[in-house]
Amino acid sequence: MNVLQMTSGHRETLIKLMDRLSVDQLNQVNTPFKNNIVWNCAHVIAIQQRLVYVLSGLRTHVGFEFVERYQMGTAPSHDLTETEITEIKLLLKESHQTVISDFEANKFTNFIPYTTKIGVELKSIEDAFAFNLYHEALHLGIILGQMKFLR
């Protein structure tokens, strides 16, 4: 199993978790957290887009505003509607499938080396995929922690 297949598994798990929760639960922010479950799900999409497309000099598939709204350092600005949550679930699946297609089409040829905030050096698209897998697993763990506080 390769890194892209493992990320597909994370995405499927996130969608299944979201399906089990109400709109209110997905939007709920509890101390000690500064964000909520749906923000974390959108955040993994935004960061994947930055790591893979932006660092390859390409346009994101989810749009600049989406990436900016859910990038590192942001927090929920409002409760999302059921329609917005459904869109995020769709993007979890579609954005990852697009990355796989674009990788197979050899679109990531001009990767710009980057050092992450935690000091991990990304020198290739393969490094970006591996770091993205770590990042998505980290946020899956955060979501599981957040679920313990749900009402």
C-alpha positions as CSV (number, residue, x, y, z in Angstrom):
1,M,0.0,0.0,0.0
2,N,1.4,3.4,-1.0
3,V,1.1,6.8,0.7
4,L,-1.7,7.9,-1.6
5,Q,-3.7,4.8,-0.8
6,M,-3.2,5.3,2.9
7,T,-4.4,8.9,2.6
8,S,-7.6,7.6,0.9
9,G,-8.2,5.5,4.0
10,H,-7.9,8.6,6.2
11,R,-10.3,10.5,4.0
12,E,-12.9,7.7,4.1
13,T,-12.6,7.5,7.9
14,L,-13.2,11.3,8.2
15,I,-16.3,11.1,6.0
16,K,-17.7,8.2,8.1
17,L,-17.0,10.1,11.3
18,M,-18.8,13.2,9.9
19,D,-21.8,11.1,8.8
20,R,-22.2,9.9,12.4
21,L,-22.5,13.5,13.9
22,S,-25.1,16.2,13.7
23,V,-24.5,19.6,12.2
24,D,-24.3,21.1,15.8
25,Q,-21.8,18.5,16.9
26,L,-19.6,19.1,13.8
27,N,-19.6,22.8,14.6
28,Q,-19.1,22.5,18.4
29,V,-15.9,24.0,19.8
30,N,-14.9,22.9,23.2
31,T,-12.0,23.9,25.5
32,P,-9.1,23.2,25.1
33,F,-9.7,23.2,21.4
34,K,-9.8,26.4,19.2
35,N,-11.5,24.7,16.3
36,N,-14.1,22.0,15.6
37,I,-14.4,18.8,13.8
38,V,-15.7,20.2,10.5
39,W,-12.9,22.8,10.5
40,N,-10.3,20.0,10.9
41,C,-11.8,18.1,8.0
42,A,-11.7,21.2,5.8
43,H,-8.2,22.0,7.1
44,V,-6.7,18.7,5.8
45,I,-8.1,19.5,2.4
46,A,-6.6,23.0,2.4
47,I,-3.1,21.8,3.6
48,Q,-3.0,19.0,1.1
49,Q,-3.7,21.6,-1.6
50,R,-0.9,23.9,-0.4
51,L,1.6,21.0,0.0
52,V,0.9,19.5,-3.4
53,Y,-0.4,22.1,-5.7
54,V,1.0,25.4,-4.4
55,L,4.5,23.9,-3.8
56,S,4.4,22.6,-7.4
57,G,3.6,26.0,-8.7
58,L,0.0,25.0,-9.7
59,R,-3.4,26.3,-8.9
60,T,-5.4,24.6,-6.2
61,H,-8.5,22.6,-7.2
62,V,-10.6,23.9,-4.2
63,G,-10.0,27.6,-4.7
64,F,-7.8,30.2,-3.0
65,E,-10.5,31.4,-0.7
66,F,-11.1,27.8,0.7
67,V,-7.4,27.3,1.3
68,E,-7.1,30.7,3.0
69,R,-10.2,30.1,5.2
70,Y,-8.8,26.8,6.5
71,Q,-5.1,27.2,6.5
72,M,-2.9,26.9,9.6
73,G,-3.6,29.5,12.2
74,T,-7.2,30.0,11.3
75,A,-10.3,29.1,13.3
76,P,-14.0,28.7,12.5
77,S,-15.5,32.1,11.7
78,H,-19.1,30.8,11.8
79,D,-21.1,27.6,12.1
80,L,-21.3,25.8,8.8
81,T,-24.6,24.8,7.3
82,E,-25.5,21.3,6.4
83,T,-24.9,22.2,2.7
84,E,-21.4,23.5,3.5
85,I,-20.7,20.4,5.4
86,T,-21.9,18.2,2.6
87,E,-19.5,20.1,0.3
88,I,-16.6,19.5,2.6
89,K,-17.4,15.7,2.6
90,L,-17.5,15.8,-1.2
91,L,-14.2,17.7,-1.3
92,L,-12.5,15.2,1.0
93,K,-13.1,12.5,-1.6
94,E,-12.9,14.5,-4.8
95,S,-9.8,16.6,-4.0
96,H,-7.8,13.4,-3.1
97,Q,-9.0,11.6,-6.3
98,T,-7.8,14.6,-8.3
99,V,-4.4,14.6,-6.6
100,I,-4.0,10.9,-7.6
101,S,-5.1,11.6,-11.2
102,D,-2.8,14.6,-11.4
103,F,0.1,12.6,-10.0
104,E,-0.5,9.8,-12.5
105,A,-0.5,12.5,-15.2
106,N,2.9,13.7,-14.0
107,K,1.7,17.2,-13.3
108,F,3.9,17.8,-10.2
109,T,7.2,18.3,-12.0
110,N,8.3,21.7,-10.6
111,F,8.2,21.0,-6.8
112,I,9.6,23.9,-4.7
113,P,11.5,22.6,-1.7
114,Y,9.9,23.7,1.6
115,T,10.6,23.3,5.3
116,T,7.5,22.9,7.4
117,K,6.8,24.7,10.6
118,I,8.0,21.7,12.6
119,G,11.3,21.5,10.6
120,V,10.5,18.7,8.1
121,E,12.2,19.3,4.8
122,L,10.1,18.6,1.8
123,K,12.3,18.2,-1.2
124,S,10.0,16.4,-3.6
125,I,6.3,15.7,-4.3
126,E,6.8,12.3,-2.7
127,D,8.0,14.1,0.5
128,A,4.9,16.3,0.4
129,F,2.6,13.2,0.1
130,A,4.4,11.6,3.0
131,F,4.1,14.7,5.2
132,N,0.5,15.1,4.2
133,L,-0.2,11.6,5.4
134,Y,1.3,12.4,8.7
135,H,-0.6,15.7,8.9
136,E,-4.0,14.1,8.1
137,A,-3.3,11.4,10.7
138,L,-2.5,14.1,13.3
139,H,-5.8,15.8,12.6
140,L,-7.7,12.5,12.7
141,G,-6.3,12.1,16.2
142,I,-7.4,15.6,17.1
143,I,-10.9,14.9,15.8
144,L,-11.1,11.7,17.9
145,G,-10.1,13.8,20.9
146,Q,-12.8,16.4,20.1
147,M,-15.4,13.7,19.9
148,K,-14.9,12.9,23.6
149,F,-16.3,16.4,24.4
150,L,-19.4,16.3,22.2
151,R,-22.8,17.0,23.8
